[in-house]
Amino acid sequence: MTAPDSEPDETTAAWTPPEGSWASSAARRRNMQAIRSRDTTPERLIRRLVHAQGLRYRVAARPLSDLRRTADMVFRPSKVAVFIDGCYWHGCPQHYVPPKTNSGYWSDKVARNMARDRDTDERLRAAGWLVIRFWEHEPAVDCSAAICQAVAARRPSAAGKPADPAG
C-alpha cells in the first residue's frame, strides 16, 4: 500500500531560503537568529561589576536621541557611552576569522559594522561624549575598572556642594 500524495513535511523538504535571505541553510538561519544583540554574557558581567561599584546607567540606550544607534551602557550625566563588541561581528584583529560559507556577504557585513562603529564614535565625540569600546574577550574586571575611572573623571563637578566626609 502506498501513501497518498501529500505535501512533504519540513524535515524532508529541501530547504530554500526566503526571498532576500542571507542564510545559506536552515541550520545557519536558526543559528544566526539565536544570536543576541544585547544582554550577552560579557555585557552582563561588566554591568554587574560596574553596578557593584555604585554606578547607575542605561542599558541598550541611545546616547543621542537623533542617532539611531544604541550603546551597551550609557552614563548620561557624564556623557560616557560604552560598547562591548563581539569579536566576529565587529572584526576583532585578534579573533576574527572570515567565514567559509557565503563569505562575500558576511565579510561585507562585518566591514559595514566596522564602518558604522567608526561613524558612531565620530558622531558621539563631536557631541562631547566619551566613547569606550571593549572586545568581548577582554577581562570583565579590567573593563569595569576602566569604565568606573572614566565616569568618575567626567562627572559633573560638585562645585558648591559640601565635601563628603565618608570619602
C-alpha positions in Angstrom: 0.0 0.0 0.0 1.3 3.4 -0.9 0.8 6.6 1.0 -1.4 9.2 -0.7 0.3 12.1 -2.3 0.7 14.8 0.2 2.8 17.8 0.9 6.3 16.9 2.2 6.9 17.9 5.8 9.6 20.4 6.8 12.1 17.7 7.8 12.0 16.0 4.3 11.5 19.0 2.1 14.5 20.7 0.5 15.1 24.0 2.3 15.0 27.1 0.2 15.8 30.4 1.8 13.1 33.1 1.9 13.3 35.9 -0.6 16.3 38.1 0.2 17.6 35.8 2.9 21.2 35.8 3.9 21.1 32.3 5.3 23.0 29.5 3.4 21.0 26.8 5.2 18.1 26.3 7.6 20.5 25.4 10.3 22.6 28.5 9.7 19.4 30.6 9.7 18.4 29.2 13.1 21.9 29.8 14.5 22.0 33.4 13.3 18.6 34.2 14.6 19.6 32.9 18.1 22.5 35.3 18.4 21.7 38.1 20.9 22.2 41.7 20.1 22.1 42.7 23.8 22.4 41.2 27.2 25.3 39.0 26.1 27.4 37.2 28.8 30.3 39.7 28.5 27.9 42.7 28.8 26.1 41.2 31.8 29.4 40.5 33.6 30.7 44.0 33.1 27.4 45.6 34.0 27.3 43.6 37.3 30.8 44.8 38.2 30.0 48.4 37.4 26.8 48.3 39.3 28.6 46.8 42.3 30.8 49.9 42.3 27.7 52.1 42.8 27.4 53.4 39.2 24.0 53.6 37.5 23.5 53.6 33.8 21.0 53.0 31.0 21.2 49.6 29.1 21.0 49.4 25.3 20.1 53.1 25.1 20.6 55.8 22.5 23.2 58.3 23.7 21.8 60.9 21.4 18.1 60.9 20.6 18.6 61.7 16.9 21.2 58.9 16.4 19.5 55.6 15.6 22.2 53.6 17.4 22.4 52.2 20.9 25.3 51.8 23.2 25.5 48.9 25.6 25.8 51.2 28.6 25.1 54.9 28.7 26.1 57.3 31.5 24.1 60.4 30.5 25.3 62.9 33.1 29.0 62.0 32.4 28.4 61.6 28.7 30.1 58.2 28.5 28.9 55.6 26.0 30.2 52.0 26.4 30.2 49.4 23.7 31.2 45.8 24.2 31.8 44.5 20.7 31.6 40.9 19.6 34.8 39.6 18.0 33.1 38.2 15.0 30.5 40.9 14.3 32.9 43.8 14.7 36.1 42.4 13.2 38.4 41.9 16.1 42.0 41.9 14.9 42.9 39.0 17.2 39.9 36.7 16.8 38.0 37.5 13.6 38.0 34.5 11.2 36.5 35.1 7.8 33.6 32.7 7.1 33.9 29.9 4.7 30.3 29.9 3.6 28.8 32.9 1.9 32.0 34.7 2.6 31.3 37.7 0.4 28.1 38.6 2.2 29.5 38.1 5.7 32.8 39.8 5.1 30.9 42.8 3.7 28.5 42.7 6.7 31.4 42.9 9.2 33.1 45.7 7.1 29.8 47.7 7.2 29.6 47.1 11.0 33.2 48.4 11.5 32.4 51.5 9.3 29.2 52.1 11.3 31.2 51.8 14.6 33.7 54.4 13.4 30.9 56.7 12.3 29.1 56.3 15.7 32.4 57.1 17.5 32.9 60.3 15.5 29.3 61.5 15.9 29.3 60.9 19.7 32.7 62.6 20.1 31.5 65.6 18.1 28.6 65.8 20.6 31.0 65.8 23.6 30.7 62.1 24.5 33.5 59.8 25.6 33.3 56.6 23.7 34.7 53.5 25.3 34.9 50.2 23.3 35.9 46.8 24.6 36.1 43.4 22.9 34.1 40.6 24.3 37.3 38.7 25.1 38.7 41.4 27.4 38.6 40.6 31.1 35.4 42.0 32.6 37.3 43.2 35.7 39.6 45.3 33.6 36.7 46.7 31.5 34.6 47.7 34.6 37.6 49.4 36.2 38.2 51.5 33.1 34.5 52.4 32.9 34.4 53.4 36.6 37.5 55.5 36.2 36.2 57.3 33.1 32.8 58.0 34.6 34.4 59.4 37.8 36.7 61.6 35.8 33.9 63.0 33.7 31.3 63.5 36.5 29.9 67.0 36.6 31.8 68.9 39.2 30.4 69.1 42.7 31.1 72.8 43.0 29.1 74.4 45.7 28.4 71.1 47.4 30.0 70.3 50.8 32.7 67.6 50.7 31.5 64.1 51.6 33.2 63.2 54.9 32.9 59.5 54.1 35.4 60.0 51.2 
